[in-house]
Amino acid sequence: QCTNNLKQLVLAIHNYHDTNSNLPGKGYGHNANVSPFIGLLPFIEQNTRFAECNETINQNTGDAADPMMNDRECWQGLLSFLMCPSDPNTRNGMTAVSGRMYTPTNYVFSEGDCYMPYGRPNNLRSPFGMIPSPSWGSSWGGGSANTFAVVTDGLSNTIFMSERCSSPGTGLEDYPLIQGGIANVNPGAGTNYPQVCLNTRAAGGTYKSTVTAVNGSGTFFGHYNEIYTAFHVILPPNAPSCSVTTGTNGSYPELGNVGRSYNYLPPTSFHPGGVIVGLGDGSIRFISETIFTGNLGRFPKYYSSATSQDISGETYNGVWGAMGSMNGGEAAVSF
């Protein structure tokens, strides 16, 4: 069932591209902060839901049109094709955020082998482009939806989607399990390389007791915050996730700062030994958690508003990074 769910989602991406001549983007609308899932809804037999969500996105400016601040039914209710049967948290139902009940997802979109601050439009390693809202202002930069043509490594060599465990709650409660939890380690600070995040893992699928970890993964399919609907091919499958999880944010006090800085978000699952991914050509593969991930003792490809490390060329993250970057130009990778 999990394999079939992913396959149907990647096929929906193809149907979207056939209709719109581009891939589904994220962040568009009047400060709507929406994920690529919203554009895909008509292609997964959710036309009514799409019409209501689209109306919400475009009717107002500011937070009134933001899915995190909206009670419309289109953002709520379980969707079976977003639920992996092996994840008990998703099976347990919807998640409450500031009193609202939202739709969880076990399937997320690739950010490639590049990490960057929340909302920036210049991740050239991911096929799912950021389309900044006009209400955000020019400081956010420009962006646009991509086409299949940007995937120069080939659709059959590039991971588009993966599974990732969800977690119950809002993103503020303690949650020590790696499957669904996020450690309070800021990937953008000092020398917090991916290896530092990996070292937060303890035995038994938990974080070390010295690390504060919270919930929030996959709790809302409609929002483009990376903790909800994205993953990276930097740390190996079923590795720890890391973000800034303390402090508050004025727009979303229920979320705090989780996911609003740099993040390390590997795919996670309850499948023994690895995760299932969907490639750009619609094929499905199981990826072992022992896959080669290159040098985790250096920062991966990244972009910020102030400076950028080279985000072109071959990945720094081994076979795993080559599978996830769309334009690294690496030698053919055997799947």
Solvent accessible surface area in square Angstrom, and as a share of the most:
residue,aa,sasa,rsa
1,Q,130,0.58
2,C,7,0.04
3,T,62,0.36
4,N,75,0.38
5,N,3,0.02
6,L,0,0.00
7,K,79,0.34
8,Q,83,0.37
9,L,1,0.00
10,V,0,0.00
11,L,70,0.35
12,A,2,0.01
13,I,0,0.00
14,H,44,0.20
15,N,74,0.38
16,Y,32,0.12
17,H,31,0.14
18,D,112,0.58
19,T,95,0.55
20,N,61,0.31
21,S,80,0.52
22,N,36,0.19
23,L,0,0.00
24,P,1,0.01
25,G,4,0.04
26,K,22,0.10
27,G,0,0.00
28,Y,51,0.19
29,G,16,0.16
30,H,64,0.29
31,N,26,0.13
32,A,0,0.00
33,N,9,0.04
34,V,0,0.00
35,S,0,0.00
36,P,3,0.02
37,F,1,0.01
38,I,0,0.00
39,G,8,0.08
40,L,0,0.00
41,L,1,0.01
42,P,36,0.23
43,F,54,0.23
44,I,22,0.11
45,E,156,0.70
46,Q,44,0.20
47,N,94,0.48
48,T,114,0.67
49,R,39,0.14
50,F,56,0.23
51,A,60,0.47
52,E,44,0.20
53,C,0,0.00
54,N,51,0.26
55,E,96,0.43
56,T,0,0.00
57,I,0,0.00
58,N,79,0.41
59,Q,85,0.38
60,N,62,0.32
61,T,88,0.51
62,G,27,0.26
63,D,51,0.26
64,A,61,0.47
65,A,0,0.00
66,D,0,0.00
67,P,0,0.00
68,M,1,0.00
69,M,67,0.30
70,N,15,0.08
71,D,95,0.49
72,R,74,0.27
73,E,135,0.60
74,C,3,0.02
75,W,0,0.00
76,Q,43,0.19
77,G,23,0.22
78,L,78,0.39
79,L,10,0.05
80,S,89,0.57
81,F,38,0.16
82,L,1,0.00
83,M,34,0.15
84,C,4,0.02
85,P,64,0.40
86,S,36,0.23
87,D,3,0.01
88,P,48,0.30
89,N,23,0.12
90,T,0,0.00
91,R,131,0.48
92,N,125,0.64
93,G,14,0.13
94,M,73,0.33
95,T,8,0.05
96,A,41,0.32
97,V,1,0.00
98,S,64,0.41
99,G,73,0.70
100,R,53,0.19
101,M,75,0.33
102,Y,0,0.00
103,T,0,0.00
104,P,0,0.00
105,T,0,0.00
106,N,2,0.01
107,Y,0,0.00
108,V,1,0.00
109,F,6,0.02
110,S,0,0.00
111,E,6,0.03
112,G,0,0.00
113,D,0,0.00
114,C,0,0.00
115,Y,6,0.02
116,M,6,0.03
117,P,30,0.19
118,Y,19,0.07
119,G,7,0.07
120,R,55,0.20
121,P,15,0.09
122,N,45,0.23
123,N,19,0.10
124,L,102,0.51
125,R,0,0.00
126,S,2,0.01
127,P,0,0.00
128,F,4,0.02
129,G,10,0.09
130,M,8,0.04
131,I,51,0.26
132,P,25,0.15
133,S,4,0.02
134,P,110,0.69
135,S,57,0.37
136,W,33,0.11
137,G,41,0.40
138,S,112,0.72
139,S,94,0.61
140,W,64,0.22
141,G,37,0.36
142,G,58,0.56
143,G,37,0.35
144,S,74,0.48
145,A,30,0.24
146,N,29,0.15
147,T,48,0.28
148,F,36,0.15
149,A,83,0.64
150,V,47,0.27
151,V,9,0.05
152,T,103,0.60
153,D,26,0.14
154,G,26,0.25
155,L,45,0.22
156,S,56,0.36
157,N,45,0.23
158,T,0,0.00
159,I,0,0.00
160,F,1,0.00
161,M,0,0.00
162,S,0,0.00
163,E,3,0.01
164,R,7,0.03
165,C,3,0.02
166,S,1,0.01
167,S,1,0.01
168,P,60,0.38
169,G,19,0.19
170,T,22,0.13
171,G,0,0.00
172,L,87,0.43
173,E,81,0.36
174,D,112,0.58
175,Y,29,0.11
176,P,76,0.48
177,L,72,0.36
178,I,5,0.03
179,Q,41,0.18
180,G,2,0.02
181,G,1,0.01
182,I,0,0.00
183,A,0,0.00
184,N,52,0.27
185,V,24,0.14
186,N,49,0.25
187,P,0,0.00
188,G,36,0.35
189,A,40,0.31
190,G,68,0.66
191,T,89,0.52
192,N,35,0.18
193,Y,63,0.24
194,P,0,0.00
195,Q,67,0.30
196,V,54,0.31
197,C,0,0.00
198,L,31,0.15
199,N,78,0.40
200,T,8,0.05
201,R,101,0.37
202,A,36,0.28
203,A,94,0.73
204,G,77,0.74
205,G,31,0.29
206,T,38,0.22
207,Y,11,0.04
208,K,87,0.37
209,S,119,0.77
210,T,125,0.72
211,V,34,0.20
212,T,71,0.41
213,A,6,0.05
214,V,8,0.05
215,N,6,0.03
216,G,0,0.00
217,S,0,0.00
218,G,2,0.02
219,T,0,0.00
220,F,0,0.00
221,F,1,0.00
222,G,0,0.00
223,H,0,0.00
224,Y,11,0.04
225,N,0,0.00
226,E,16,0.07
227,I,0,0.00
228,Y,0,0.00
229,T,3,0.02
230,A,6,0.05
231,F,0,0.00
232,H,1,0.01
233,V,0,0.00
234,I,1,0.00
235,L,1,0.01
236,P,15,0.10
237,P,2,0.01
238,N,15,0.08
239,A,0,0.00
240,P,0,0.00
241,S,1,0.01
242,C,0,0.00
243,S,0,0.00
244,V,31,0.18
245,T,9,0.05
246,T,73,0.42
247,G,49,0.47
248,T,109,0.63
249,N,30,0.15
250,G,80,0.77
251,S,43,0.28
252,Y,5,0.02
253,P,80,0.51
254,E,18,0.08
255,L,1,0.00
256,G,1,0.01
257,N,39,0.20
258,V,0,0.00
259,G,0,0.00
260,R,61,0.22
261,S,29,0.19
262,Y,32,0.12
263,N,0,0.00
264,Y,2,0.01
265,L,1,0.00
266,P,1,0.00
267,P,0,0.00
268,T,1,0.01
269,S,4,0.03
270,F,77,0.32
271,H,38,0.17
272,P,127,0.80
273,G,37,0.36
274,G,0,0.00
275,V,0,0.00
276,I,18,0.09
277,V,0,0.00
278,G,0,0.00
279,L,1,0.01
280,G,0,0.00
281,D,66,0.34
282,G,2,0.02
283,S,24,0.15
284,I,30,0.15
285,R,93,0.34
286,F,107,0.45
287,I,10,0.05
288,S,49,0.32
289,E,69,0.31
290,T,117,0.68
291,I,30,0.15
292,F,130,0.54
293,T,14,0.08
294,G,25,0.24
295,N,84,0.43
296,L,15,0.07
297,G,42,0.40
298,R,91,0.33
299,F,45,0.19
300,P,1,0.01
301,K,4,0.01
302,Y,42,0.16
303,Y,46,0.17
304,S,16,0.11
305,S,81,0.52
306,A,97,0.75
307,T,77,0.45
308,S,63,0.41
309,Q,41,0.18
310,D,86,0.44
311,I,22,0.11
312,S,67,0.43
313,G,35,0.34
314,E,110,0.49
315,T,21,0.12
316,Y,50,0.19
317,N,1,0.01
318,G,18,0.18
319,V,59,0.34
320,W,0,0.00
321,G,0,0.00
322,A,8,0.06
323,M,11,0.05
324,G,0,0.00
325,S,0,0.00
326,M,6,0.03
327,N,47,0.24
328,G,4,0.04
329,G,58,0.56
330,E,37,0.16
331,A,87,0.68
332,A,100,0.77
333,V,27,0.16
334,S,108,0.70
335,F,74,0.31
